[in-house]
Amino acid sequence: MEVVRTVAQVRACSRAARERGGTVGLVPTMGYLHEGHYSLIRAARERCDLVVVSLFVNPTQFAEGEDLDSYPADLERDRAGCAAEGCDVLWIPDRDELYPNGFGTWIEV
């Protein structure tokens, strides 16, 4: 299992699979994986040539007053689980990778 950190890296992995005629399955998560996540990884493994799992605790998914800092995290446990379930690429971006300086596009319903 390859671990990547940047958008460019995950795009390169996906592009390479598609250039070989393969399909790519993405399982986006906020980490602290459980059986529901693992079932999605297994389903992607059955249907796709390349399985990518993202681990990103998205700060925009927390409302004011909710404690982002107390969201559970166990990276080594998640990494081991992804490997055991057949993940090919584990994408672990940091906040600045997805929300760089100057980021300003938001949609509010």
BASE-797989 format. One record per residue (C-alpha): residue in one letter; x, y, z. Coordinates in steps of 0.2 Angstrom, whole numbers, padded with zeros to 4 digits, always signed. Layout:
// BASE-797989
AXYZ ...
END
This chain:
// BASE-797989
M+0000+0000+0000 E+0007+0017-0005 V+0004+0032+0007 V+0003+0049-0002 R+0001+0066+0006 T-0003+0078-0009 V-0016+0081-0022 A-0003+0079-0035 Q+0002+0062-0029 V-0015+0055-0028 R-0019+0062-0045 A-0003+0054-0052 C-0008+0037-0045 S-0026+0038-0052 R-0020+0044-0069 A-0008+0030-0070 A-0022+0017-0066 R-0034+0025-0079 E-0020+0025-0092 R-0018+0007-0090 G-0037+0005-0093 G-0041+0003-0075 T-0055+0010-0064 V-0052+0020-0048 G-0063+0018-0032 L-0061+0032-0019 V-0067+0029-0001 P-0067+0046+0008 T-0066+0045+0027 M-0062+0056+0042 G-0052+0042+0049 Y-0055+0032+0065 L-0061+0018+0053 H-0074+0005+0058 E-0083-0009+0049 G-0094+0002+0039 H-0078+0010+0031 Y-0070-0007+0029 S-0086-0014+0020 L-0084+0001+0008 I-0066-0003+0005 R-0070-0021+0001 A-0084-0016-0011 A-0072-0004-0020 R-0059-0018-0021 E-0072-0030-0029 R-0077-0017-0042 C-0061-0006-0045 D-0043-0009-0051 L-0036+0004-0039 V-0043+0008-0022 V-0039+0024-0014 V-0044+0028+0004 S-0043+0046+0010 L-0040+0050+0029 F-0044+0069+0032 V-0053+0076+0047 N-0062+0090+0038 P-0063+0105+0049 T-0077+0112+0038 Q-0088+0098+0044 F-0089+0104+0062 A-0101+0117+0067 E-0097+0131+0079 G-0095+0124+0096 E-0092+0106+0091 D-0074+0101+0096 L-0064+0097+0081 D-0049+0094+0093 S-0058+0079+0101 Y-0062+0070+0086 P-0054+0052+0088 A-0039+0048+0078 D-0028+0033+0077 L-0017+0034+0061 E-0008+0018+0064 R-0024+0008+0067 D-0032+0015+0052 R-0016+0012+0041 A-0016-0006+0046 G-0034-0008+0043 C-0033-0001+0026 A-0019-0012+0021 A-0028-0028+0028 E-0043-0023+0017 G-0034-0021+0001 C-0032-0002+0000 D-0019+0002-0014 V-0016+0020-0010 L-0019+0029+0007 W-0021+0047+0005 I-0017+0057+0020 P-0017+0076+0016 D-0015+0089+0029 R-0027+0104+0030 D-0015+0116+0020 E-0015+0104+0006 L-0034+0105+0004 Y-0037+0123+0010 P-0021+0132+0005 N-0018+0151+0009 G-0031+0161-0001 F-0044+0147-0002 G-0060+0156-0003 T-0074+0146-0011 W-0088+0141+0000 I-0106+0135-0004 E-0119+0138+0010 V-0136+0131+0008 
END
